């Protein structure tokens, strides 16, 4: 039976090779079991894509999906997910982005779209209120993402079109290529921009005025009024930071607690990047470049800002501010304290479609290779690729965007680059399974490290396990629902596997409903009441959490089908404290991330050695007909 409330109830399937499309209903059974986004997407892809396909080959299926809260009237429900087999890891990949694309995509008539095959030449897909058209994109190939949006709107005579597209990095199959929308919002991780490029798909372009049926619209409106009132009268610390400065406001406190990696994870915040430099890479330095705030569709958190650099060699006329992860990656990771260069690096990544976490991380890797004589000036085209050299960092990044010179190698990501360089370069590649580690230190937050090595998309910071409990930042309402303590001692591993499994299930729910994790973590809303009001389902939290675990298990099963073993996702030794720091807040700290991974696997019913899923867990989650 077709799902009735909260969804458009339709999925679009696109065969790029033969330029054919067809629609299928989204059933209530699949929607209720897998919610939306990469939950429904994994269910569809697992069924229709054979094992062992080349991530850059025509048989890889690339999906885009929304959730039931998208376009429902719920605040911050503006996220979409891109998904498919990752060219970085060879396993499941997904990436999430906000802005204004998701709502308009859903309003164009569909909950999800799936692409297979490869177009004969570059194309984009135009969807207008359920009418689907292939459009020639040869004139857009090689054009940056902002100009691409402008040209598509102009040639279709509609300034309100919403567009998700790739730049030169995706076109040239960079394994760290991102999918961009709204002038610089990014579905960045897993290298899915490169997958989009491999299909000769330049963009998805949407307009529409359709809306899903809402079971109890008045109830949704009342819940929203209550949420806004509660937030304004009793704001959480996270809400206060995000609504004033966005994620850059976290830089100074995270520098102080040594959560920000320094010098490709080898440096400390006393000798290498001391307190005198912290403000230079934080909101305190960035704020003067801000010209205006902006909001994503239907969000009152309002964490976005436009920035401008008016003079000098790093001019940016109008760009998104760099987020925490970007500032950390192009700042302390590379020993760089030049804010204007960080803003410019962010703009380059947005224009050309690169994941900023991976781009900054692979440049830090290259600097360390240069320092140790594994690459030379000849390899870098004469650049002095040294720590803190902002000019060299920017020039290498430009080469990565266009895959020129050494940039052609580094655009492959650090794991592949290290293989080609050889001579021990692997020790400087700070990746888990090919994905560059994000900017939160497991030596400070062990729960983050556990997630890096256990999530089906490794090195994932937006599914953070017990990290917020360890930091004392967990949402009290969420912990109450999950029956978990508000705080957990950082370095005591007792009971963390079960807690990790429950929090991860919850985060899968947040992501697949279409809700932003900032709302999930920073607002005191009732997901249960919102889902009931939107879908009309008679739900309880046990069923929702079970759905989250079902999604966790399905993503893990996808990897197993591709030949995955738990040993494929391991942490670089220095990132968990081997050897430990000899100075500073994290002096002497070594975290046993493998033990934390083992605990999580056991809590989920996965064999810690083989990864195999216990039969009773498959049956309890209702996955026996799929797995």
C-alpha distance (Angstrom), angle and dihedral (degrees) to the residues before:
residue distance angle dihedral
X1 . . .
X2 3.80 . .
X3 3.78 114.5 .
X4 3.79 109.4 -104.6
X5 3.81 112.4 -166.7
X6 3.81 132.5 41.9
X7 3.80 94.0 11.6
X8 3.78 135.8 75.7
X9 3.81 84.7 -131.4
X10 3.79 94.2 -137.0
X11 3.81 136.2 100.4
X12 3.78 124.7 -164.7
X13 3.82 122.2 -141.1
X14 3.80 118.9 -162.6
X15 3.81 125.6 -165.4
X16 3.80 102.6 -162.1
X17 3.80 94.5 -175.4
X18 3.80 94.6 58.5
X19 3.82 96.5 24.7
X20 3.78 91.7 -123.8
X21 3.79 130.2 141.4
X22 3.76 135.8 -171.0
X23 3.79 136.6 175.4
X24 3.77 130.0 -133.8
X25 3.76 131.3 -171.7
X26 3.78 118.9 -109.6
X27 3.79 105.2 -129.0
X28 3.78 123.1 -135.7
X29 3.81 89.3 -126.1
X30 3.81 93.7 58.5
X31 3.82 93.4 40.8
X32 3.78 94.1 50.7
X33 3.80 93.1 43.9
X34 3.82 98.2 45.5
X35 3.85 102.5 20.4
X36 3.84 101.5 -150.2
X37 3.81 143.8 -69.1
X38 3.79 112.3 48.8
X39 3.82 90.8 -6.9
X40 3.79 93.6 66.2
X41 3.81 89.0 30.5
X42 3.79 94.3 57.4
X43 3.80 89.9 47.5
X44 3.81 90.7 54.4
X45 3.81 97.3 40.7
X46 3.80 93.7 45.5
X47 3.80 89.4 55.4
X48 3.80 98.4 43.9
X49 3.80 106.8 33.2
X50 3.76 119.8 73.7
X51 3.80 120.3 -132.1
X52 3.77 122.3 -96.9
X53 3.81 100.1 29.4
X54 3.80 120.4 155.5
X55 3.84 107.6 -103.8
X56 3.83 88.1 -136.8
X57 3.81 92.7 42.7
X58 3.80 127.2 99.9
X59 3.82 93.1 -108.1
X60 3.80 93.9 65.2
X61 3.80 108.5 102.0
X62 3.80 115.4 -138.4
X63 3.79 114.8 -159.9
X64 3.80 137.0 -170.9
X65 3.78 118.9 -163.9
X66 3.80 143.9 175.6
X67 3.80 131.3 -163.7
X68 3.81 139.7 -122.2
X69 3.81 93.4 -95.6
X70 3.82 91.7 54.3
X71 3.81 108.5 107.1
X72 3.81 90.3 2.1
X73 3.80 98.9 114.1
X74 3.80 93.2 -102.6
X75 3.79 115.0 133.4
X76 3.80 119.9 -108.2
X77 3.82 92.3 11.7
X78 3.79 92.8 132.6
X79 3.79 103.9 111.6
X80 3.79 130.5 116.6
X81 3.79 128.6 -173.5
X82 3.78 129.4 -138.9
X83 3.79 114.2 -156.6
X84 3.78 144.8 175.7
X85 3.78 141.4 106.4
X86 3.80 109.5 -36.1
X87 3.81 119.7 -124.8
X88 3.82 88.5 -155.9
X89 3.79 98.1 57.2
X90 3.80 104.8 13.9
X91 3.79 87.9 -128.1
X92 3.81 137.5 82.6
X93 3.79 115.0 -33.4
X94 3.78 132.1 -171.7
X95 3.78 135.4 164.9
X96 3.79 131.5 -169.8
X97 3.81 130.8 -148.3
X98 3.80 137.9 179.0
X99 3.78 132.9 -162.5
X100 3.80 122.5 91.4
X101 3.80 104.3 -49.4
X102 3.82 100.5 87.8
X103 3.80 97.7 58.3
X104 3.80 93.9 47.4
X105 3.80 92.3 45.5
X106 3.79 89.2 55.0
X107 3.81 90.8 43.9
X108 3.81 87.9 55.8
X109 3.78 87.5 69.3
X110 3.80 111.0 -90.3
X111 3.79 142.0 89.2
X112 3.80 92.9 -155.8
X113 3.79 143.7 -0.8
X114 3.81 127.3 -152.0
X115 3.80 125.5 -161.7
X116 3.78 126.7 -160.0
X117 3.79 132.6 170.2
X118 3.78 127.3 25.8
X119 3.79 127.7 -84.4
X120 3.80 117.3 -121.9
X121 3.81 89.6 -124.3
X122 3.83 134.4 1.1
X123 3.80 113.2 -59.4
X124 3.76 139.7 165.2
X125 3.79 127.4 -146.6
X126 3.80 117.5 -126.1
X127 3.82 116.6 -159.7
X128 3.81 117.9 -174.8
X129 3.81 116.9 173.7
X130 3.79 93.0 -37.0
X131 3.82 95.7 -40.2
X132 3.79 110.1 119.2
X133 3.78 126.2 -160.2
X134 3.81 136.4 174.7
X135 3.80 111.8 -134.3
X136 3.80 128.9 -166.4
X137 3.82 111.5 -108.2
X138 3.81 101.2 177.0
X139 3.79 90.0 111.7
X140 3.82 89.4 53.8
X141 3.81 96.6 51.2
X142 3.79 107.7 111.7
X143 3.82 92.6 19.0
X144 3.81 118.3 123.6
X145 3.80 120.4 -111.0
X146 3.81 97.5 -105.3
X147 3.80 93.6 48.6
X148 3.82 89.2 44.8
X149 3.81 90.3 57.9
X150 3.80 91.5 48.1
X151 3.81 94.3 48.0
X152 3.81 94.2 47.4
X153 3.79 92.4 50.6
X154 3.77 91.4 47.2
X155 3.80 96.8 48.3
X156 3.82 91.6 48.0
X157 3.80 94.0 44.3
X158 3.79 93.5 -126.5
X159 3.80 121.8 111.7
X160 3.82 90.9 -174.4
X161 3.79 96.9 65.1
X162 3.80 113.9 123.9
X163 3.77 116.9 -142.4
X164 3.81 139.3 -166.5
X165 3.79 110.0 -168.4
X166 3.79 146.6 153.0
X167 3.79 131.7 -119.1
X168 3.78 131.4 -149.9
X169 3.83 93.5 -63.6
X170 3.79 92.9 59.8
X171 3.79 92.7 40.9
X172 3.80 89.2 55.6
X173 3.80 92.1 47.5
X174 3.76 98.8 -112.1
X175 3.78 108.2 -177.4
X176 3.82 87.6 -137.6
X177 3.81 94.1 48.0
X178 3.81 118.1 137.9
X179 3.81 135.1 -153.0
X180 3.82 111.5 -124.0
X181 3.79 134.5 -157.0
X182 3.81 136.6 170.6
X183 3.81 96.3 23.6
X184 3.78 95.3 -58.0
X185 3.79 114.7 -2.5
X186 3.79 106.7 129.4
X187 3.78 140.1 -149.3
X188 3.75 83.6 -163.9
X189 3.79 116.1 160.3
X190 3.82 131.0 80.2
X191 3.82 95.4 33.8
X192 3.80 94.1 -94.1
X193 3.79 92.2 147.0
X194 3.79 85.9 67.3
X195 3.81 90.1 51.0
X196 3.80 89.5 52.4
X197 3.81 89.4 50.8
X198 3.80 91.7 49.0
X199 3.80 87.6 59.6
X200 3.82 92.8 51.2
X201 3.80 87.0 -119.1
X202 3.80 109.0 145.0
X203 3.81 99.3 176.6
X204 3.77 150.7 -13.8
X205 3.80 109.8 -132.4
X206 3.81 122.6 -165.8
X207 3.76 144.2 -176.8
X208 3.76 130.2 161.7
X209 3.76 149.1 137.8
X210 3.79 100.1 -150.1
X211 3.79 121.1 121.1
X212 3.79 133.1 -164.8
X213 3.77 118.9 -113.4
X214 3.81 110.8 -101.1
X215 3.80 116.5 -148.5
X216 3.82 96.1 -143.8
X217 3.79 111.0 8.7
X218 3.80 93.8 173.5
X219 3.79 90.3 55.0
X220 3.82 90.7 50.7
X221 3.80 90.4 51.9
X222 3.81 92.2 48.8
X223 3.80 92.1 48.1
X224 3.78 89.3 51.8
X225 3.81 92.7 50.0
X226 3.80 90.3 49.7
X227 3.81 91.2 48.4
X228 3.80 94.0 50.8
X229 3.81 91.7 46.4
X230 3.81 92.4 48.5
X231 3.80 92.7 46.8
X232 3.79 94.2 49.7
X233 3.80 93.6 47.0
X234 3.81 97.3 39.8
X235 3.81 109.0 20.5
X236 3.78 119.6 -176.5
X237 3.77 119.7 -126.1
X238 3.79 90.0 -112.0
X239 3.80 92.1 53.3
X240 3.80 91.6 49.7
X241 3.82 92.7 52.5
X242 3.79 95.0 43.7
X243 3.79 96.0 46.0
X244 3.80 92.7 50.2
X245 3.80 107.6 36.0
X246 3.80 105.8 -2.2
X247 3.80 119.1 -138.4
X248 3.85 94.8 -31.4
X249 3.81 86.7 71.9
X250 3.80 86.6 71.9
X251 3.80 95.0 61.1
X252 3.81 99.0 85.4
X253 3.83 96.9 46.6
X254 3.80 91.1 43.7
X255 3.80 91.1 49.1
X256 3.81 88.6 51.8
X257 3.82 93.1 52.6
X258 3.83 91.2 42.8
X259 3.78 93.3 -118.1
X260 3.83 91.1 133.0
X261 3.83 113.9 85.5
X262 3.81 114.5 -125.1
X263 3.81 131.5 -158.5
X264 3.80 95.6 0.1
X265 3.81 90.4 -44.4
X266 3.81 93.5 -56.9
X267 3.82 99.4 92.2
X268 3.79 133.6 81.3
X269 3.81 132.3 -140.2
X270 3.82 95.4 -117.0
X271 3.80 107.7 50.0
X272 3.82 102.5 17.1
X273 3.81 104.1 34.2
X274 3.82 106.1 10.7
X275 3.80 128.3 -169.0
X276 3.81 92.1 -94.1
X277 3.83 88.0 71.2
X278 3.80 100.3 44.3
X279 3.80 98.2 89.0
X280 3.81 89.8 51.7
X281 3.82 90.2 66.1
X282 3.82 98.1 37.7
X283 3.78 141.4 77.1
X284 3.79 88.6 -84.4
X285 3.81 88.9 69.7
X286 3.81 97.7 32.6
X287 3.82 97.3 51.6
X288 3.81 96.0 76.7
X289 3.82 90.2 62.5
X290 3.82 93.6 54.2
X291 3.80 114.8 110.4
X292 3.80 102.9 173.3
X293 3.79 144.3 -7.0
X294 3.77 121.6 -120.7
X295 3.79 136.8 -174.1
X296 3.76 134.9 -142.4
X297 3.80 116.0 -121.0
X298 3.82 113.4 -64.3
X299 3.81 95.6 -3.5
X300 3.80 127.1 128.7
X301 3.82 95.2 -177.2
X302 3.82 87.6 80.1
X303 3.80 100.3 -168.8
X304 3.81 96.6 159.7
X305 3.81 127.8 104.3
X306 3.79 137.0 -179.4
X307 3.80 116.9 -138.2
X308 3.80 136.4 -163.3
X309 3.80 131.9 -163.5
X310 3.80 104.8 -163.4
X311 3.79 103.8 -176.2
X312 3.78 142.2 26.6
X313 3.79 132.7 39.7
X314 3.81 95.4 -53.7
X315 3.78 98.8 59.3
X316 3.80 118.7 165.5
X317 3.79 116.6 -179.9
X318 3.81 97.0 -166.7
X319 3.76 124.5 -7.9
X320 3.77 143.4 144.6
X321 3.76 114.0 -92.4
X322 3.80 113.5 -106.3
X323 3.80 111.6 -102.4
X324 3.80 126.2 -132.3
X325 3.80 93.9 -90.1
X326 3.81 92.0 49.9
X327 3.81 94.0 46.8
X328 3.78 91.1 49.3
X329 3.83 93.1 46.1
X330 3.81 96.4 49.9
X331 3.82 93.4 31.3
X332 3.82 123.4 45.2
X333 3.82 93.5 5.3
X334 3.80 88.1 63.0
X335 3.84 94.1 30.3
X336 3.81 88.2 -115.0
X337 3.82 120.9 146.7
X338 3.82 98.2 173.7
X339 3.82 105.3 115.4
X340 3.80 95.4 -169.3
X341 3.79 90.4 56.4
X342 3.82 89.5 50.6
X343 3.81 91.0 52.5
X344 3.80 89.5 48.1
X345 3.81 92.7 47.7
X346 3.79 89.4 52.4
X347 3.80 90.4 50.7
X348 3.81 92.4 49.9
X349 3.81 90.5 51.7
X350 3.79 91.2 48.8
X351 3.80 94.3 47.9
X352 3.80 94.7 47.2
X353 3.81 98.8 31.6
X354 3.80 108.2 -112.9
X355 3.79 129.7 151.6
X356 3.82 103.4 -112.4
X357 3.82 94.3 -151.2
X358 3.79 91.4 55.3
X359 3.80 94.8 38.9
X360 3.81 93.5 53.8
X361 3.78 91.3 41.9
X362 3.79 95.1 50.9
X363 3.81 91.2 48.4
X364 3.83 89.5 52.5
X365 3.82 87.0 50.5
X366 3.82 90.1 51.1
X367 3.81 92.4 48.8
X368 3.80 90.4 54.0
X369 3.80 90.7 47.6
X370 3.82 88.9 51.5
X371 3.81 91.3 47.7
X372 3.80 90.1 53.5
X373 3.80 96.0 46.1
X374 3.81 97.0 -109.5
X375 3.79 91.3 121.4
X376 3.79 125.7 25.9
X377 3.78 141.2 -157.5
X378 3.78 87.3 -89.6
X379 3.80 89.4 59.6
X380 3.81 92.6 47.0
X381 3.82 94.5 48.0
X382 3.80 90.8 -111.1
X383 3.80 97.6 -47.7
X384 3.82 118.6 142.7
X385 3.79 94.7 -132.1
X386 3.80 96.9 -164.9
X387 3.79 134.4 145.1
X388 3.79 113.1 -75.1
X389 3.80 94.9 6.5
X390 3.81 97.6 139.5
X391 3.80 94.8 -176.5
X392 3.81 92.5 53.6
X393 3.81 91.7 45.3
X394 3.81 90.7 54.2
X395 3.81 93.8 45.4
X396 3.79 92.2 50.8
X397 3.80 89.9 47.7
X398 3.81 90.5 53.1
X399 3.80 88.7 52.9
X400 3.81 90.2 50.2
X401 3.81 91.4 51.4
X402 3.81 90.7 55.3
X403 3.83 97.8 30.3
X404 3.79 92.2 -122.3
X405 3.81 126.4 149.7
X406 3.78 112.4 -29.8
X407 3.80 87.6 -6.3
X408 3.80 89.2 72.6
X409 3.80 89.1 62.3
X410 3.81 97.1 41.4
X411 3.82 92.7 48.7
X412 3.81 85.5 69.8
X413 3.82 90.2 67.4
X414 3.77 126.4 -108.4
X415 3.81 98.9 -77.9
X416 3.80 93.7 56.7
X417 3.81 91.5 39.4
X418 3.81 90.3 52.2
X419 3.80 91.2 52.1
X420 3.79 90.7 54.1
X421 3.81 95.0 44.0
X422 3.81 92.8 46.3
X423 3.82 122.3 171.5
X424 3.80 93.0 106.2
X425 3.81 97.7 -48.0
X426 3.82 88.5 135.4
X427 3.81 90.4 77.5
X428 3.82 89.4 65.5
X429 3.81 95.6 49.5
X430 3.79 105.6 99.7
X431 3.78 97.4 -161.1
X432 3.78 138.2 125.7
X433 3.79 110.1 -143.5
X434 3.81 90.1 -21.6
X435 3.82 97.6 -49.4
X436 3.82 115.3 112.8
X437 3.81 112.6 -118.2
X438 3.82 114.7 -107.8
X439 3.77 124.3 -124.0
X440 3.82 104.1 -81.8
X441 3.79 119.6 95.9
X442 3.84 119.2 -130.0
X443 3.81 88.5 -154.4
X444 3.80 86.4 65.9
X445 3.82 99.0 31.6
X446 3.83 110.4 25.9
X447 3.81 92.5 -176.5
X448 3.78 89.5 64.9
X449 3.80 90.2 53.5
X450 3.79 90.6 50.5
X451 3.80 89.1 54.8
X452 3.81 92.9 47.2
X453 3.81 91.0 61.6
X454 3.81 101.3 33.5
X455 3.81 106.5 42.3
X456 3.83 115.7 97.5
X457 3.82 85.9 -125.1
X458 3.81 97.7 49.3
X459 3.80 126.2 -142.9
X460 3.80 89.3 31.0
X461 3.81 115.5 160.8
X462 3.80 97.3 179.1
X463 3.80 92.0 66.9
X464 3.77 95.9 53.5
X465 3.81 106.3 169.2
X466 3.81 112.3 -158.6
X467 3.82 94.7 -11.1
X468 3.82 97.0 109.1
X469 3.80 91.3 48.0
X470 3.80 89.6 52.4
X471 3.80 90.8 49.8
X472 3.81 94.1 45.3
X473 3.81 90.7 -118.2
X474 3.81 101.5 109.5
X475 3.80 119.4 133.3
X476 3.85 105.7 -105.9
X477 3.82 92.9 -147.6
X478 3.81 91.9 53.1
X479 3.80 94.3 47.1
X480 3.79 89.6 49.8
X481 3.81 90.8 52.9
X482 3.80 91.7 48.7
X483 3.80 93.3 44.2
X484 3.80 91.7 -123.5
X485 3.81 131.8 135.6
X486 3.79 116.9 -97.9
X487 3.80 90.6 -129.2
X488 3.79 133.8 33.0
X489 3.79 125.7 -170.2
X490 3.79 109.2 -105.3
X491 3.76 101.1 -131.2
X492 3.80 100.6 30.3
X493 3.83 106.0 94.7
X494 3.82 94.5 -169.2
X495 3.80 112.5 133.2
X496 3.78 94.9 -8.1
X497 3.80 96.3 124.8
X498 3.79 93.3 64.2
X499 3.81 92.3 43.1
X500 3.80 90.5 48.5
X501 3.81 92.0 51.6
X502 3.81 92.6 50.9
X503 3.80 96.7 45.1
X504 3.80 91.1 46.8
X505 3.80 90.6 51.0
X506 3.80 88.3 51.8
X507 3.79 92.1 49.4
X508 3.80 90.3 50.7
X509 3.80 87.1 55.4
X510 3.80 92.7 51.0
X511 3.80 92.2 48.6
X512 3.80 97.4 44.7
X513 3.81 95.0 47.3
X514 3.81 87.7 61.7
X515 3.79 92.6 -111.7
X516 3.81 121.2 138.4
X517 3.80 114.0 -114.0
X518 3.81 88.8 -130.3
X519 3.79 87.5 66.5
X520 3.79 91.1 43.4
X521 3.79 92.4 51.9
X522 3.80 101.1 30.5
X523 3.82 107.1 38.0
X524 3.79 130.4 65.5
X525 3.79 96.7 -131.7
X526 3.80 130.4 144.8
X527 3.78 109.4 -119.3
X528 3.79 90.1 -175.7
X529 3.81 94.7 55.0
X530 3.80 92.0 43.7
X531 3.81 92.6 50.6
X532 3.82 91.7 47.4
X533 3.79 92.7 48.6
X534 3.80 93.0 47.2
X535 3.82 101.2 40.4
X536 3.79 103.2 25.0
X537 3.79 90.3 -132.9
X538 3.79 117.4 146.6
X539 3.79 93.6 -125.2
X540 3.77 136.7 168.5
X541 3.79 129.2 -169.2
X542 3.80 92.6 -103.6
X543 3.79 90.1 62.0
X544 3.81 92.8 46.3
X545 3.79 93.4 49.5
X546 3.80 89.8 46.7
X547 3.81 88.2 54.4
X548 3.82 89.2 52.4
X549 3.81 90.7 51.9
X550 3.80 89.6 46.5
X551 3.81 89.3 56.3
X552 3.84 91.6 46.9
X553 3.78 90.0 51.9
X554 3.80 95.5 46.0
X555 3.82 92.5 52.0
X556 3.80 89.8 49.1
X557 3.82 89.5 48.6
X558 3.80 90.5 53.7
X559 3.80 88.8 57.1
X560 3.80 92.6 47.5
X561 3.79 89.4 53.9
X562 3.83 87.8 54.9
X563 3.82 91.1 54.6
X564 3.80 99.3 -93.7
X565 3.81 123.2 169.1
X566 3.83 123.5 -175.7
X567 3.80 89.2 -117.2
X568 3.82 88.2 66.5
X569 3.82 89.9 74.6
X570 3.79 109.7 57.1
X571 3.80 132.2 149.1
X572 3.82 121.4 -114.1
X573 3.83 104.3 -109.3
X574 3.79 98.4 -119.1
X575 3.84 91.6 54.0
X576 3.80 92.4 63.9
X577 3.80 95.5 38.4
X578 3.78 107.5 -88.4
X579 2.95 99.4 163.5
X580 3.81 97.1 19.1
X581 3.79 124.8 -134.1
X582 3.80 115.4 -89.3
X583 3.80 94.2 -153.0
X584 3.79 140.5 34.8
X585 3.78 137.5 25.1
X586 3.81 93.7 -35.9
X587 3.80 95.3 45.7
X588 3.81 111.1 150.0
X589 3.83 94.5 2.5
X590 3.79 119.3 143.7
X591 3.82 118.2 167.7
X592 3.80 122.0 -152.6
X593 3.80 97.6 -138.2
X594 3.79 91.8 166.8
X595 3.81 90.1 61.3
X596 3.80 90.2 49.5
X597 3.82 89.9 49.6
X598 3.80 90.5 49.4
X599 3.81 90.7 51.8
X600 3.81 91.4 50.4
X601 3.80 92.7 48.2
X602 3.80 91.5 50.1
X603 3.81 91.4 48.8
X604 3.81 89.2 51.8
X605 3.81 94.4 45.7
X606 3.83 94.5 -110.5
X607 3.79 121.0 138.9
X608 3.83 106.0 -114.2
X609 3.82 92.9 -142.1
X610 3.81 104.5 37.5
X611 3.81 99.8 20.8
X612 3.79 90.6 -132.8
X613 3.81 116.0 154.1
X614 3.79 118.8 -121.9
X615 3.79 112.9 -112.1
X616 3.80 93.5 -129.6
X617 3.84 90.3 56.2
X618 3.80 91.2 50.5
X619 3.79 90.1 52.1
X620 3.81 94.5 43.3
X621 3.81 89.8 54.7
X622 3.80 93.2 45.7
X623 3.80 93.5 -118.0
X624 3.79 98.7 124.5
X625 3.81 93.3 104.9
X626 3.81 91.0 52.9
X627 3.80 102.3 38.0
